[in-house]
Amino acid sequence: MPGRIFKGAEYLIAEAAKDEVFTPEDFTDEQRQIAQTTEEFVRNEAVPLREEIEHQNFEHVVHLMKRCGELGLLMIDAPEEYGGLELDKATSMLVAEKFAASGSFSVVYAAHTGIGTLPLVYYGTDQQKDRYLHKLMSGEWIAAYCLTEPGSGSDALSAKASATLSEDGKYYLLNGTKQFTTNGSIANLFTIFAKVDREHFTAFLVERDTEGLSVGPEEKKLGIKGTSTTQVILENARVPVENLLGEIGKGHKIAFNVLNVGRFKLGAAVTGAAKNALAEALRYANLRKQFDQPIASFGAIREKIADLTAEIFAAESLVYRLAGLIDDRLATIPKETADYYVAYQRGVEEYAVECAVAKVFCSEVLAHTADEVVQIFGGYGFIQEYPAERYYRDERINRIFEGTNEINRLLIPGIMLARSMKGELPLSREAMKAFEALSTPSFEETDESLPFAREKALLANLKKAFLVVAGAAAQKFLLKIKEEQELLLALADIAINVFALESAVLRAEKMLAAASEGKKGAVSAAVKSFAFTAAERCATAARKAAYYAEEGDTLTILLSGIRRFTKYDASGLLSAKRELAAAASAAEKYIF
């Protein structure tokens, strides 16, 4: 059983030690073996078919999904009592990361094992699981999830799809249109959300051959072209009453709880994609010569390589720290607990803030990586024959699905403030302490003999910066703060970068003991590089929030505090970046 269990969002007011976070260096032999199996499958079977799949030859997708079933890769999150493996979230995220190299197929896999299968796992009856779960775990059937509609995206609860009980009470008649359904044309089982009597938002399990269900044509998309994305059209679709999933009117619980899982798994998947994209750029930069030198030797390229390596290190550290938080919490729930999956979902929901952080931060790291990889490839980055072009197109969707990054940013401070008002998270008390620190001179000196002392001091201050600005905003706007979206977005950016930086620092500190001298240098360089970036981002966001929230003397005090709390001595930054870039270029891959 785990030791100390951290609450969701507690990282902003509590200090964690290096031995209290899970990192990739903590993977067990079993986890590494599953990762290797996945990597070999992707490299030997999925990647050779990638081009065919990009041209929507979906028979290859169906074949590969069956192979995933044979290898046990579709049963990682499924319960043991139904033949599943029921492994921890760290393993689930590691597999999601390894699938990234398969391109579009990784989205097919993620949609099937995540939002496609988990509603059944978490909310299905024994009879529903008996009927469908083995087919989904074996790859015989493919799953899809139908929430979005032509007129409702982020506002999912405004859906118009309806469900009306038939006169004989044996069926629900579903009507409406679902938009952007991943796996639409190849799915055998759809989780569809509709309003019973046009009022009660409810989920249904709907088979492909259901009378009244049809699938629209393939959408012509910017990226992930090898996925099937269609409308699902319901015209008096006859769904047996026993296929109602969960409870009438409780569909929102299914929709939103499953999305929390989708968000942290997406964080892992896009981190894997960023690693692969960086490796392509490193190989190219060593081969491509200009002015009789490899472009990897130029400072303009070296800085890009260093920045990307440091950001990916932070993303990877964040993702697996979150995996550890969730796994520790879930390990406290006995399997024999009545309503086990209700408690299980509460355990995941506890970290809704961190799930949103992972989704936003990691998808934006991939966005930055894909953009810079095209730049490193130069004109060839714009040509389809080269890999940079596909990374650039495929990346863009990650900032939209599983909740747009804007929606996720709003969730982060929104959930925190709601928990604070309920007394579940003592943000008000800690904000008062941070305000007091504003008027108290600091005589603390950093002990440079301790690992990452500067970065730890920065973290403590960045947390104060968040608390000061969030406290001022909450005091001014009270309950109306939820309407101040620009302000909430700025607060989210501070919270996001604090979690990312702390995750990187704690992991790096943990790595130092076992690292070679060369590795120690690279780790320290990555931390310094990302700490500078995070400090600058937090300073900008905090100043913006202060200007949005206050004016006059109060604004002056806030801005003074922000300057003090976001100060970071990044001496040696250039040499650190050059060391990091040299190590990455020599390895021609992500080095951590």
C-alpha positions as CSV (number, residue, x, y, z in Angstrom):
1,M,0.0,0.0,0.0
2,P,1.2,3.5,-0.7
3,G,2.4,5.9,2.0
4,R,1.4,9.5,1.9
5,I,-1.6,10.2,-0.3
6,F,-1.6,13.6,-1.9
7,K,-5.0,15.3,-2.6
8,G,-5.8,16.6,-6.0
9,A,-4.4,20.1,-6.6
10,E,-2.6,19.9,-3.2
11,Y,0.7,20.5,-5.1
12,L,0.1,24.2,-5.0
13,I,0.1,24.4,-1.2
14,A,2.2,21.4,-0.2
15,E,5.8,20.3,-0.7
16,A,6.5,16.9,-2.1
17,A,9.8,15.0,-1.7
18,K,11.6,13.2,-4.5
19,D,10.8,9.8,-3.0
20,E,7.1,10.6,-3.0
21,V,6.7,10.9,-6.7
22,F,6.6,8.1,-9.3
23,T,9.0,8.5,-12.3
24,P,9.9,6.5,-15.4
25,E,13.0,5.3,-13.5
26,D,10.6,3.4,-11.2
27,F,9.1,1.2,-13.9
28,T,9.1,-2.5,-12.9
29,D,10.5,-5.3,-15.1
30,E,6.9,-6.2,-15.9
31,Q,6.1,-2.7,-17.0
32,R,9.2,-2.5,-19.2
33,Q,8.4,-5.9,-20.7
34,I,4.9,-4.7,-21.7
35,A,6.4,-1.5,-23.1
36,Q,8.8,-3.6,-25.1
37,T,6.1,-5.8,-26.5
38,T,4.1,-2.8,-27.5
39,E,7.2,-1.1,-29.1
40,E,8.0,-4.2,-31.1
41,F,4.4,-4.6,-32.3
42,V,4.2,-1.0,-33.4
43,R,7.6,-1.1,-35.1
44,N,7.2,-4.4,-36.8
45,E,3.5,-4.5,-37.6
46,A,1.9,-1.1,-37.4
47,V,4.6,1.2,-38.8
48,P,4.9,-0.8,-42.1
49,L,1.2,-0.3,-42.7
50,R,1.2,3.4,-41.7
51,E,1.1,4.8,-45.3
52,E,-1.7,2.4,-46.3
53,I,-3.7,3.3,-43.2
54,E,-3.2,7.1,-44.0
55,H,-5.1,6.4,-47.2
56,Q,-8.0,4.9,-45.2
57,N,-7.5,1.3,-46.0
58,F,-9.3,0.4,-42.8
59,E,-9.0,-3.3,-43.3
60,H,-5.4,-2.9,-42.0
61,V,-6.8,-1.1,-38.9
62,V,-9.2,-3.9,-38.2
63,H,-6.5,-6.5,-38.6
64,L,-4.1,-4.6,-36.3
65,M,-6.8,-4.2,-33.6
66,K,-7.2,-8.0,-33.7
67,R,-3.5,-8.4,-33.3
68,C,-3.6,-6.0,-30.3
69,G,-6.2,-8.3,-28.8
70,E,-4.0,-11.3,-29.3
71,L,-1.1,-9.5,-27.6
72,G,-3.3,-8.5,-24.6
73,L,-3.0,-4.8,-25.4
74,L,-6.8,-4.3,-25.4
75,M,-7.3,-5.7,-21.9
76,I,-4.9,-3.6,-19.8
77,D,-7.7,-1.6,-18.1
78,A,-10.3,-4.4,-18.1
79,P,-11.2,-6.2,-14.8
80,E,-9.6,-9.6,-14.1
81,E,-13.0,-11.2,-13.4
82,Y,-13.8,-10.8,-17.1
83,G,-10.5,-11.9,-18.4
84,G,-8.8,-8.5,-18.3
85,L,-5.4,-7.7,-16.9
86,E,-6.5,-4.8,-14.7
87,L,-3.0,-3.2,-14.6
88,D,-2.1,0.1,-13.0
89,K,-2.4,3.5,-14.7
90,A,1.4,3.8,-15.1
91,T,1.4,0.8,-17.4
92,S,-1.7,2.0,-19.3
93,M,0.0,5.3,-19.9
94,L,3.3,3.7,-20.9
95,V,1.6,1.6,-23.5
96,A,-0.3,4.7,-24.8
97,E,3.0,6.5,-25.1
98,K,4.6,3.6,-27.1
99,F,1.7,3.5,-29.5
100,A,2.4,7.1,-30.6
101,A,4.9,5.9,-33.2
102,S,2.1,4.2,-35.2
103,G,0.6,7.6,-36.2
104,S,-3.2,7.5,-36.8
105,F,-3.5,4.0,-35.5
106,S,-2.6,5.2,-32.1
107,V,-5.8,7.3,-32.1
108,V,-7.9,4.2,-33.1
109,Y,-6.3,2.3,-30.2
110,A,-6.8,5.1,-27.7
111,A,-10.4,5.7,-28.6
112,H,-11.2,2.0,-28.4
113,T,-9.4,1.2,-25.1
114,G,-10.3,4.5,-23.5
115,I,-13.6,6.3,-24.2
116,G,-14.8,3.3,-26.2
117,T,-14.4,0.6,-23.6
118,L,-14.2,2.3,-20.2
119,P,-17.9,3.4,-20.0
120,L,-18.8,-0.3,-20.1
121,V,-16.0,-1.3,-17.6
122,Y,-17.0,1.4,-15.1
123,Y,-20.8,1.5,-15.5
124,G,-21.9,-1.6,-17.2
125,T,-24.0,-4.3,-15.6
126,D,-22.7,-7.9,-15.3
127,Q,-24.9,-8.9,-18.2
128,Q,-23.6,-6.0,-20.4
129,K,-20.0,-6.9,-19.6
130,D,-20.7,-10.6,-20.2
131,R,-22.1,-9.7,-23.6
132,Y,-19.6,-7.2,-24.9
133,L,-16.4,-7.0,-22.9
134,H,-14.7,-10.1,-24.3
135,K,-15.4,-9.0,-27.8
136,L,-13.8,-5.6,-27.1
137,M,-10.8,-7.1,-25.3
138,S,-10.1,-9.6,-28.1
139,G,-10.4,-7.0,-30.9
140,E,-13.3,-8.9,-32.5
141,W,-15.3,-5.7,-32.0
142,I,-14.1,-2.1,-32.1
143,A,-15.7,0.5,-29.8
144,A,-16.6,4.1,-30.4
145,Y,-17.9,7.0,-28.3
146,C,-20.7,9.4,-29.4
147,L,-21.0,12.6,-27.3
148,T,-20.4,15.6,-29.6
149,E,-23.2,16.8,-31.9
150,P,-23.2,19.3,-34.8
151,G,-24.5,22.0,-32.3
152,S,-22.9,20.9,-29.1
153,G,-19.2,20.4,-28.5
154,S,-17.7,21.7,-25.2
155,D,-21.3,22.2,-24.0
156,A,-22.0,18.5,-24.2
157,L,-25.1,18.7,-21.9
158,S,-26.9,20.8,-24.5
159,A,-27.1,17.8,-26.7
160,K,-30.3,17.4,-28.8
161,A,-30.3,13.6,-29.3
162,S,-33.4,12.1,-27.7
163,A,-34.4,8.7,-26.4
164,T,-38.1,7.8,-26.0
165,L,-39.4,4.6,-24.5
166,S,-41.4,2.5,-27.0
167,E,-45.1,1.7,-26.2
168,D,-44.3,-1.9,-25.3
169,G,-41.5,-0.7,-22.9
170,K,-38.9,-3.0,-24.6
171,Y,-36.9,-0.4,-26.5
172,Y,-35.7,3.2,-26.5
173,L,-36.1,5.0,-29.8
174,L,-33.0,7.2,-30.3
175,N,-33.1,10.1,-32.6
176,G,-30.4,12.7,-33.5
177,T,-27.0,13.1,-35.1
178,K,-23.6,12.6,-33.4
179,Q,-20.6,14.4,-34.9
180,F,-16.8,13.6,-35.1
181,T,-17.1,9.9,-34.0
182,T,-13.7,8.4,-33.9
183,N,-13.8,4.8,-35.3
184,G,-17.3,5.6,-36.7
185,S,-17.2,3.4,-39.9
186,I,-15.4,0.5,-38.3
187,A,-17.0,0.3,-34.8
188,N,-19.3,-2.5,-33.7
189,L,-20.3,-1.0,-30.4
190,F,-21.2,2.7,-29.8
191,T,-21.6,4.4,-26.4
192,I,-24.2,7.0,-27.3
193,F,-25.5,9.9,-25.2
194,A,-29.1,11.0,-25.5
195,K,-31.8,12.7,-23.4
196,V,-34.5,10.4,-22.2
197,D,-37.8,12.3,-22.8
198,R,-35.6,15.2,-24.1
199,E,-34.5,16.0,-20.5
200,H,-32.5,13.3,-18.7
201,F,-29.0,13.0,-20.2
202,T,-28.3,9.2,-20.4
203,A,-25.8,6.8,-22.0
204,F,-26.7,3.8,-24.1
205,L,-24.7,0.8,-25.6
206,V,-25.8,0.6,-29.2
207,E,-24.7,-2.2,-31.6
208,R,-23.7,-1.4,-35.2
209,D,-26.5,-3.4,-36.8
210,T,-29.2,-1.7,-34.7
211,E,-32.2,-0.8,-36.9
212,G,-32.3,2.9,-37.4
213,L,-28.6,3.5,-36.9
214,S,-26.5,4.6,-39.9
215,V,-23.0,6.0,-40.3
216,G,-22.2,9.1,-42.4
217,P,-19.4,9.5,-44.9
218,E,-15.8,10.0,-43.8
219,E,-14.8,13.5,-42.8
220,K,-12.0,15.0,-44.8
221,K,-9.6,16.0,-42.1
222,L,-6.4,18.1,-41.7
223,G,-4.6,15.3,-39.9
224,I,-4.9,11.8,-38.4
225,K,-6.2,10.9,-41.8
226,G,-5.8,7.1,-41.0
227,T,-8.7,7.3,-38.5
228,S,-12.3,6.9,-39.3
229,T,-14.2,10.0,-38.3
230,T,-17.9,10.1,-39.2
231,Q,-21.4,11.2,-38.1
232,V,-23.6,8.6,-36.5
233,I,-27.2,9.1,-37.5
234,L,-30.1,7.9,-35.3
235,E,-33.5,7.6,-36.8
236,N,-35.8,5.8,-34.4
237,A,-32.8,3.5,-33.6
238,R,-34.3,0.6,-31.6
239,V,-32.1,0.1,-28.5
240,P,-33.2,-2.6,-26.1
241,V,-33.9,-1.2,-22.6
242,E,-31.3,-3.5,-21.1
243,N,-28.7,-1.6,-23.1
244,L,-29.2,1.6,-21.1
245,L,-25.8,2.3,-19.4
246,G,-25.7,3.4,-15.8
247,E,-28.8,5.3,-14.6
248,I,-31.3,7.5,-16.4
249,G,-30.2,11.2,-16.1
250,K,-26.7,10.3,-14.9
251,G,-25.0,10.2,-18.3
252,H,-22.9,13.3,-17.4
253,K,-21.0,11.2,-14.8
254,I,-20.1,8.7,-17.4
255,A,-19.1,11.4,-20.0
256,F,-17.0,13.5,-17.7
257,N,-15.4,10.8,-15.6
258,V,-14.2,8.9,-18.6
259,L,-12.8,12.1,-20.1
260,N,-10.5,12.4,-17.0
261,V,-8.9,9.1,-18.0
262,G,-8.8,10.2,-21.6
263,R,-7.0,13.4,-20.7
264,F,-4.1,11.8,-18.8
265,K,-3.7,9.0,-21.3
266,L,-3.6,11.6,-24.1
267,G,-0.8,13.3,-22.1
268,A,1.2,10.2,-22.3
269,A,0.4,9.6,-26.0
270,V,1.4,13.1,-27.1
271,T,4.6,12.9,-25.0
272,G,5.5,9.7,-27.0
273,A,4.8,11.5,-30.3
274,A,7.0,14.5,-29.2
275,K,9.9,12.1,-28.5
276,N,9.5,10.5,-31.9
277,A,9.3,13.8,-33.7
278,L,12.4,15.1,-31.9
279,A,14.3,12.0,-32.9
280,E,13.5,12.6,-36.6
281,A,14.7,16.2,-36.3
282,L,17.9,15.2,-34.5
283,R,18.8,12.6,-37.3
284,Y,18.0,15.2,-40.0
285,A,20.0,18.0,-38.3
286,N,23.1,15.8,-38.2
287,L,22.8,14.8,-41.8
288,R,21.8,18.2,-43.4
289,K,24.7,20.4,-44.2
290,Q,24.8,24.1,-44.8
291,F,27.9,26.2,-45.1
292,D,29.8,22.9,-45.0
293,Q,28.6,22.1,-41.5
294,P,25.8,19.9,-40.1
295,I,23.0,22.3,-39.1
296,A,23.0,20.6,-35.7
297,S,26.2,22.5,-35.0
298,F,24.6,25.9,-35.3
299,G,23.4,27.7,-32.2
300,A,20.0,28.5,-33.7
301,I,19.3,24.8,-34.1
302,R,21.0,23.8,-30.9
303,E,18.8,26.1,-28.8
304,K,15.7,24.5,-30.4
305,I,17.0,21.0,-29.6
306,A,17.7,22.0,-26.0
307,D,14.4,23.7,-25.4
308,L,12.4,20.8,-26.9
309,T,14.4,18.2,-24.9
310,A,13.8,20.1,-21.7
311,E,10.1,20.5,-22.3
312,I,9.6,16.8,-23.2
313,F,11.5,15.9,-20.0
314,A,9.0,18.0,-18.0
315,A,6.1,16.5,-19.9
316,E,7.3,13.0,-19.3
317,S,7.9,13.7,-15.6
318,L,4.5,15.3,-15.2
319,V,2.7,12.4,-16.9
320,Y,4.2,9.6,-14.7
321,R,4.0,11.6,-11.5
322,L,0.2,11.8,-12.2
323,A,0.1,8.1,-12.9
324,G,1.7,7.5,-9.5
325,L,-0.8,9.8,-7.8
326,I,-3.7,8.0,-9.3
327,D,-2.3,4.6,-8.7
328,D,-1.6,5.4,-5.0
329,R,-5.1,6.6,-4.5
330,L,-6.7,3.6,-6.3
331,A,-4.5,1.2,-4.3
332,T,-6.4,2.3,-1.1
333,I,-9.7,1.0,-2.5
334,P,-10.2,-2.7,-1.6
335,K,-11.5,-4.8,-4.6
336,E,-14.3,-6.1,-2.5
337,T,-15.7,-2.6,-1.8
338,A,-19.4,-2.3,-2.6
339,D,-19.8,-0.1,-5.7
340,Y,-16.1,-0.5,-6.3
341,Y,-16.1,1.4,-9.6
342,V,-18.0,4.3,-8.0
343,A,-15.2,4.7,-5.5
344,Y,-12.7,4.1,-8.3
345,Q,-14.1,6.9,-10.3
346,R,-14.0,9.2,-7.3
347,G,-10.3,8.3,-6.9
348,V,-9.6,9.3,-10.5
349,E,-11.8,12.4,-10.3
350,E,-9.8,13.6,-7.3
351,Y,-7.0,14.4,-9.8
352,A,-9.3,16.1,-12.3
353,V,-7.0,19.2,-12.1
354,E,-3.9,17.3,-12.8
355,C,-5.5,15.4,-15.6
356,A,-6.4,18.7,-17.2
357,V,-2.9,20.0,-16.6
358,A,-1.4,16.9,-18.3
359,K,-3.7,17.3,-21.3
360,V,-2.9,20.9,-21.8
361,F,0.8,21.0,-21.1
362,C,1.7,17.8,-23.0
363,S,-0.4,18.6,-26.0
364,E,1.3,22.0,-26.2
365,V,4.7,20.5,-25.8
366,L,3.9,18.4,-28.8
367,A,2.6,21.4,-30.7
368,H,5.9,23.3,-30.0
369,T,7.9,20.2,-31.0
370,A,6.1,19.6,-34.2
371,D,6.4,23.2,-35.2
372,E,10.1,23.3,-34.5
373,V,10.7,20.0,-36.2
374,V,9.2,21.4,-39.4
375,Q,11.5,24.4,-39.0
376,I,14.6,22.3,-38.6
377,F,13.7,20.4,-41.7
378,G,13.3,23.7,-43.5
379,G,11.6,23.4,-46.9
380,Y,11.6,19.6,-46.7
381,G,9.5,19.9,-43.6
382,F,6.7,21.1,-45.9
383,I,6.9,18.1,-48.1
384,Q,4.8,15.0,-47.5
385,E,7.7,12.6,-48.3
386,Y,9.4,13.8,-45.1
387,P,8.0,12.8,-41.6
388,A,7.9,16.4,-40.2
389,E,4.8,17.3,-42.3
390,R,2.7,14.5,-40.9
391,Y,3.7,15.3,-37.3
392,Y,2.7,18.9,-37.9
393,R,-0.8,18.0,-39.3
394,D,-1.5,15.2,-36.8
395,E,-0.5,17.3,-33.8
396,R,-3.3,19.9,-34.2
397,I,-6.2,17.7,-33.1
398,N,-4.7,17.1,-29.6
399,R,-5.5,20.6,-28.5
400,I,-9.2,20.1,-29.4
401,F,-10.4,16.7,-28.4
402,E,-10.8,15.3,-24.9
403,G,-12.0,18.9,-24.1
404,T,-10.4,21.9,-25.8
405,N,-7.4,23.3,-24.1
406,E,-9.4,26.4,-23.3
407,I,-12.1,24.3,-21.5
408,N,-9.4,22.4,-19.6
409,R,-7.7,25.6,-18.6
410,L,-10.9,26.9,-17.2
411,L,-11.5,23.6,-15.3
412,I,-8.1,23.9,-13.5
413,P,-8.8,27.1,-11.4
414,G,-12.5,26.4,-11.5
415,I,-12.2,23.1,-9.7
416,M,-9.6,24.5,-7.2
417,L,-11.8,27.4,-6.2
418,A,-14.9,25.2,-5.9
419,R,-13.0,22.8,-3.6
420,S,-11.7,25.8,-1.6
421,M,-15.2,27.1,-1.1
422,K,-16.3,23.6,0.2
423,G,-13.4,23.6,2.6
424,E,-11.7,20.6,0.8
425,L,-8.6,22.6,-0.2
426,P,-7.3,25.4,2.1
427,L,-6.5,27.8,-0.6
428,S,-7.9,30.8,1.3
429,R,-5.7,30.2,4.3
430,E,-2.6,29.7,2.2
431,A,-3.4,32.8,0.1
432,M,-3.5,34.8,3.3
433,K,0.0,33.5,4.2
434,A,1.3,34.4,0.8
435,F,-0.2,38.0,1.2
436,E,1.6,38.3,4.5
437,A,4.9,37.2,2.8
438,L,4.4,40.2,0.4
439,S,5.1,42.6,3.2
440,T,7.7,40.5,5.0
441,P,11.3,40.9,3.8
442,S,12.9,37.6,3.0
443,F,16.3,36.9,4.4
444,E,16.5,33.3,3.5
445,E,19.6,32.3,1.6
446,T,19.6,29.4,-0.9
447,D,21.9,26.6,0.1
448,E,23.7,26.0,-3.1
449,S,25.1,22.7,-1.9
450,L,21.7,21.1,-2.1
451,P,20.5,19.7,-5.5
452,F,18.3,22.1,-7.4
453,A,18.2,24.6,-4.6
454,R,17.5,27.5,-6.9
455,E,14.7,25.7,-8.6
456,K,13.1,24.6,-5.4
457,A,13.2,28.2,-4.1
458,L,11.7,29.3,-7.4
459,L,8.9,26.7,-7.0
460,A,8.0,27.8,-3.5
461,N,7.8,31.4,-4.8
462,L,5.8,30.5,-7.9
463,K,3.2,28.9,-5.7
464,K,3.0,32.1,-3.6
465,A,2.5,34.1,-6.8
466,F,-0.4,31.9,-7.8
467,L,-1.9,32.1,-4.3
468,V,-1.6,35.9,-4.1
469,V,-3.1,36.6,-7.5
470,A,-5.8,33.9,-7.2
471,G,-6.6,35.1,-3.7
472,A,-7.0,38.7,-4.8
473,A,-9.2,37.7,-7.7
474,A,-11.4,35.4,-5.6
475,Q,-11.8,38.2,-3.0
476,K,-12.8,40.7,-5.6
477,F,-15.1,38.7,-7.8
478,L,-16.4,36.1,-5.3
479,L,-18.8,33.7,-7.1
480,K,-18.8,35.8,-10.3
481,I,-15.1,34.8,-10.9
482,K,-16.4,31.9,-13.1
483,E,-17.4,34.6,-15.6
484,E,-13.9,36.1,-15.7
485,Q,-12.6,33.6,-18.2
486,E,-9.5,35.6,-19.3
487,L,-8.4,35.8,-15.7
488,L,-9.0,32.1,-15.1
489,L,-7.0,31.2,-18.2
490,A,-4.0,33.2,-16.8
491,L,-4.3,31.5,-13.4
492,A,-4.4,28.2,-15.1
493,D,-1.1,28.9,-16.9
494,I,0.6,29.5,-13.6
495,A,-0.8,26.3,-12.1
496,I,0.1,24.3,-15.2
497,N,3.8,25.4,-15.2
498,V,4.2,24.9,-11.5
499,F,3.1,21.3,-11.7
500,A,5.3,20.7,-14.7
501,L,8.4,22.3,-13.2
502,E,8.0,20.6,-9.8
503,S,7.6,17.2,-11.5
504,A,10.8,17.8,-13.5
505,V,12.8,19.0,-10.4
506,L,11.7,16.1,-8.2
507,R,12.4,13.5,-10.9
508,A,15.8,15.0,-11.6
509,E,16.7,15.0,-8.0
510,K,15.7,11.4,-7.8
511,M,17.8,10.6,-10.9
512,L,21.0,12.1,-9.6
513,A,21.9,9.3,-7.2
514,A,22.1,6.6,-9.9
515,A,23.1,8.8,-12.9
516,S,26.5,8.8,-14.6
517,E,28.4,12.1,-14.7
518,G,27.3,12.8,-18.2
519,K,23.7,12.1,-17.4
520,K,23.8,14.3,-14.3
521,G,25.0,17.1,-16.5
522,A,22.2,16.6,-19.0
523,V,19.6,16.3,-16.3
524,S,20.7,19.5,-14.6
525,A,20.8,21.3,-17.9
526,A,17.2,20.2,-18.7
527,V,16.0,21.4,-15.3
528,K,17.7,24.8,-15.7
529,S,16.4,25.3,-19.2
530,F,12.9,24.4,-18.3
531,A,13.0,26.4,-15.0
532,F,13.8,29.5,-17.0
533,T,11.0,28.9,-19.4
534,A,8.5,28.1,-16.6
535,A,9.5,31.2,-14.6
536,E,9.0,33.5,-17.6
537,R,5.6,31.9,-18.4
538,C,4.4,32.2,-14.8
539,A,5.6,35.8,-14.6
540,T,3.7,36.8,-17.8
541,A,0.6,35.0,-16.7
542,A,0.7,36.4,-13.2
543,R,1.1,40.0,-14.4
544,K,-1.7,39.5,-16.9
545,A,-4.0,38.2,-14.1
546,A,-3.0,41.1,-11.8
547,Y,-3.9,43.6,-14.5
548,Y,-7.2,41.8,-15.1
549,A,-8.1,41.7,-11.5
550,E,-6.9,44.9,-9.8
551,E,-6.0,48.5,-10.2
552,G,-4.5,51.3,-8.2
553,D,-2.4,50.6,-5.0
554,T,-3.5,47.0,-4.8
555,L,-2.3,46.4,-8.4
556,T,1.0,48.0,-7.5
557,I,1.5,45.7,-4.5
558,L,0.5,42.6,-6.6
559,L,3.0,43.5,-9.4
560,S,5.7,44.1,-6.8
561,G,5.0,40.6,-5.3
562,I,5.0,39.0,-8.7
563,R,8.4,40.5,-9.6
564,R,9.8,39.1,-6.3
565,F,8.1,35.7,-6.6
566,T,9.0,34.9,-10.2
567,K,12.7,35.9,-10.0
568,Y,15.1,33.1,-11.0
569,D,18.8,33.1,-11.3
570,A,19.5,31.2,-14.5
571,S,23.2,31.8,-14.5
572,G,24.9,29.3,-16.9
573,L,21.8,29.0,-19.0
574,L,23.6,29.1,-22.4
575,S,26.2,26.5,-21.5
576,A,23.5,24.3,-20.0
577,K,21.5,24.5,-23.3
578,R,24.6,23.7,-25.3
579,E,25.4,20.7,-23.1
580,L,21.9,19.4,-23.5
581,A,21.8,19.9,-27.2
582,A,25.1,18.2,-27.7
583,A,24.0,15.1,-25.7
584,A,20.7,14.9,-27.7
585,S,22.5,15.3,-31.0
586,A,25.0,12.7,-30.2
587,A,22.3,10.2,-29.2
588,E,19.9,11.2,-32.1
589,K,17.0,10.6,-29.8
590,Y,15.3,11.8,-26.7
591,I,17.9,11.1,-24.1
592,F,16.1,10.6,-20.8
